[in-house]
Amino acid sequence: MRISIIIPAYNASHFLENTVQSVRSQTFKDWECVIIDDGSSDETLAVAQNLAASDPRLRVYHQENGGIANARNRGYTESCKESEFVIFLDHDDRWESDCLEVLLAALNADPAACAAHGLAMAVDMDPQTFKLVQPHVKHRHRHIPTPKGTRTASLTEPTTFQMLIWDNCITTTGVVLIRRTALDAAGPFDRTIEPLDDWDMYFRLATRAHLAFVDKVVIHWRMHASNTSHNKDLMNGATCAIRQKMLGRTDLRGDEVSCIRRRFRRMYRSEYRHDAIDMAAYSRRCLAMGRLMRGLAYFVGALRKYGQYLWMHVFWDDKLYGRPVPVRFADRCED
């Protein structure tokens, strides 16, 4: 068995069959799939068991609800220890048929890489491709911090720790194929940083080796009302926790520490400004498409974000997203 696929599933009865079908349709066939029902209150467990009954490569486990990080860790524990590679697929996403083949080829071509990741395309419930913001376009252009700002990475460059500090340029876990040896060294997903436990994992992987980058869409990333990314308070709290955790690490090289300090100093001062610029651009795009109400909503949001940026820039040097941090960033984050 070369690849272990882990699917954490919670109230996924509407999505799971479609997701598993994309696994079964892979051109690469030497895989196992472990589905963890994380205490679902719908028919997820029954759907998963029916799917497993028709394919011996599928195995299903049930546990009390403990969150996605816990489900991922349980799935990894139950996976075959002899597999060479591991990938975590969310229960509502769908792979392109050559996803595993493409990512495995990238790792075979780059033995020094700890993992390989591709790109994601956002789809809705139909699923029709979204007409506005496309994550695979946004994350295709990664940024590398420099003493005077950033530069755009070429499409042949791997993804590094410095890139991941600057931006979470990996859309979802389903685009990342990881060497088991690297995952063992990195340790389990951190439950205290949900729902950004995957970003934290990429940090830990990247401190050991780079991630090979594949310039190809390998997954359809489904967007719907229950996505955790829609919960802004939860996302901001997790982002704050990640940054504090990274500032407290003592095992990083000097250039990595310098990069973290530069990034956090600039990030907390300018993130709202960039949000304002993006929202203004989306507003113009919506208005051009005749979506008046959505365009106006984005315009109002842009004004609000820019006002928050001005307030933060002047008054909030010792805070991150309005949350106190143990030590002033002005003291911790010197260039």
N, C-alpha and C positions, 0 to 999 in steps of 0.2 A: 504494500500500500504506500503510494508516494505522497498523496495529499489528503489531509484531514480537513473537512469542511465543518465548521461549527455554526449552527443557526439558533440563536436565542429567540424564543417565540413567546410573546405575551399578547393574549387576545388577538391572535393573528389568523383566525379562521377564514377571513375574507381574502387573505393574501397568500397564505402558506402554500397552497397547491400550485399556484402560479410560480412562486419562487422555487419550489422543489423541481418543478418541470424544467426550469432554466438550468438547474444543476444536472438533471438527467440528460439534457440536450447537449452537454459539453462534448466537444470533439476529443478532449482528453478524458479517458475512461477510468484510469487507475486511481480512484478516490473512494473515500468513505464519507458519510455525512451523519453528523451527530446533531439531533434536534433536542433542545432543552425547552420543555414547557415550563415557563416560570410562573406557575400558579395562576394560569389563565382562568377567567370566569366564564368564557364562552366555550365553543366546541373545538378549540385549538388542539387539545390532546387527542380527541377522537379523530380529527383530520390527519394529524401526524401519524397516528397508529395505523390508519387505513393506508396511508402512503407507504409506510415501512413494510406493511404486509405484502406488498407487491414488488419489493426491491430489497434484497438482503444487504445492500450497501448502506441502507438507511437504518439508524438506530434512534430510538426515542427514550427520553428520560423525563420524569416529572419531579418537580420540587416546589416547595412553598415559595411564594413570591419574594424575591430578594434583590431585584433590580438587574439591569442589563449587564453590568460588570460581573456580578456574581454568576449570572447565567453563562457568560462567556468563559469564566474561570471553570465552572462545572463542566462545560462542554470540552474544554481542553483536557481536564482531568480524565474524562471518559473516553477521549480519543485514543487511537492506536499509537502506542509509544514508539513504534518502529517507522511511522511515517516521517518523511523528510521535510515536509512543508505543511503549513497550517494557514487557513484563511477563515475569517469570521464574516458571515453573510447575514445582513439584517433580514428579518422575516418578511418585509414588504418590498424588497428590491428584486431585480431580475437581471441575470447576467446575459451578456452576448454569448453566442454559442462557442466562441473561441477564447473566452476569458482566461481559463486556466492554461490553455496551450500558449497563449501570448505571454502571460506573466512568467510561466515556467521557462520559456525560451529566454526571457530577459535575465533570469537568475542563472541559467546555464551559461549564458554569454558573459556574465560578470560574477565570478566566484567570490570576489571580495564583498559583494553586496549582502546585507543581512536580510533584505526584502526587496520586492519589486512592486511598484504601484502604477496603475493606469489612470484613466479619466472617467468621470461620470457624467451622464446626461440626465437632467431632471425631467420627469414625466409626471402627469397628474393621474387621476383615478381612471381615466378612459382606457389605456394611457395614451394621451396625446402630448407631444413635446411642448413644453412651455415656450411661449413666444417672447417672453421678456428675458429675465436673468437666467443665463445658462452656466451652471457651475463648471462644466467641462471647459468652457471658454475662459472663465475667470481663473481657474486653477491651472490652466495650461501654461500660463505665464507666471513662473515662480520668481521670487525676488531674493537677491543676495545682498546683505548689508555691507556697506563699505564705509570708510572713515568720513566720506562726504555725503552719504545717503544710501542709495541702493542701485543695483544694476539688475537688469532682467537676465535670468539664466537662459542659456541656449537650450534647445530641446534635446540635445545630446548629453547634457550634464546631469549627473545623479542628484537626488534630493538629499540635502545635508541637514545637520543639526541647526546651522545658522539660518537656513531657509525656513525651517519649521518654527523657529523662534519668531521670525519676522511675520509669518502668516501660517495658519493651519491650511496648508495647500493640498491636503488629502481629504477628499470630500466625505468618504464613508469607508468603513472597514472592508467592505466587499470588493474594493479595488486593490487590496494589499495582500500579496502572497508572501509569507514569512518563513524563513528557515526555522525549523524546530529548535535547533541549537541556540539560535539568537533569542528566541522567545523564552527558552529556559533560563538564559542568562539575564534577560530583562526582568523576569518576574511576572506575577499576575497583574491583571487590571486592577486599578485602584478604585474601590467602591466609593471613596469619599469625594471623588471628582466627577461623578456622573453629572451630566451626560457627555462630558468631555474626557472620559477615561481613555478613549482611543487616542486623542491628541497626546495625552501624557505618555501613553505607550510608545507612540512614534518618537517622542523625545528620548525615551530610554533606549530604544533600538538605535537611534541615530548617534548616541554618544559612543557606540561601539563600532559602527560602520555606516556607510551611506546606504541609501535606498535607490535601487535602479529605477529610472523613470521611463515609462512607456507612453509615447505620444499617440494614444489610441483610446477611444471610448470603449470600456469593457463592461459597463453596468448601466442599467436604467435605474436611477435613484428616484423612488416614488415619493412625491410630496402630497401630504394630505393634512387634515385638520389636527390629527393626533400626533404629528411629528413633535418630538421634544424640542427641536430647534425653534419652534414657534413660541416657546416659553422663554421670554427674554430675561426675566428675573432669574430663572434657573440657569440659563446660559451665562449670564453675567457673573453670577455667584461662582460657577464652576471655573470661569476664566480667571477670576480673582484668586481662587484656590490654587490653580495651576501656577500662576505667576509667583505667588508667595512660596510655593513648594520649590520652584526653580531657584528663587533667590536664596533659599536656605540650603541648597546643595553644596557639598564640599568636595565632590569627586570630579569636578569639571576642570578642563584645561584653562589656561589663562585667556586664550583667545575666545573660548566659549563664554567665560564669565564676562569678559568685556562686551561681547555681543549681546548677552542678556541684559546687561546694564544699559547699553545704548538703546536697545529696543524698547525696554520698559519706560525709560525716560521719555522717549519720543511717543510711544504708544498711548500712554495715559493722557498726554497733552493734545494729541492730534487725531485720535480715533473718531471722536464725534465729528471733527471737521471732514474727514474722509467719508463718513456716513452721509453727511449733509450733501457733499458733492455727488455721491452715488445716487442719492434719492432725487436730487435735482435732475440728474441725467435720465433716471427712470420716468420722472414726471414729464419731461420733454418728449420721451419716446411714447408714453401713453397718450399724451395729447395729440401727437402726430398720427397715432392710430385711431383717433376718435374716441378714446376712452376718457371722457371728460372727468367723471367723478374720481376715478382712480388716479388720474393725473393730478387733480387738485389735492387729493389726499397725500400723495407723495410730496407735492410742493409744500404743504403745511408741515409735513414731517421733516423736510429739509430745513425749513426755518427753525423748527424746534431744536433739531440736532445742532445747528450752527450756534444757536443761543446757548445750548449746553456747553459747546466747545469754548465759547468766549468766557463763560462763567468758570469752567474748569481751568482754563489757561490762566486766569487771573487769581482765583481764590483757592483752587483745590490741589495744590502741590503735594499735600500729604494724604491724599485720598485716591482711591481707585474705584471708579464707578460709584462714587458716593459711599464706599465702604472703607472704614479705617484699616490701615495696615500697621504691622508692629513697629516699623521704623519709617521715618519720612523718606519718600523716594528721592528727594533732593540730597539726602545724606547717603543713601544706598547706591544710587544709580549715577555715579560720576562717569563722564566720558573719558 
